[in-house]
């Protein structure tokens, strides 16, 4: 997963405004007491950061791959 995909998933799940605030302020023990932003800056893979955030915020498993986007014809 690329960092850009991480941000898309976070914004889709939590809303654009709250997503960035959450990523800067929510500390996760699964990431060594880091926020999502700190974890990304420390080189932790974006997928690992996303899954830790999902676990902490009780995101249902069916939404952890992003929202469904209808296929265009």
PyMOL commands that set and color helices and strands:
alter all, ss='L'
color gray80, all
select helices_A, chain A and resi 3-14+16-25+29-31+36-41+46-56+61-63
alter helices_A, ss='H'
color red, helices_A
deselect
rebuild
show_as cartoon
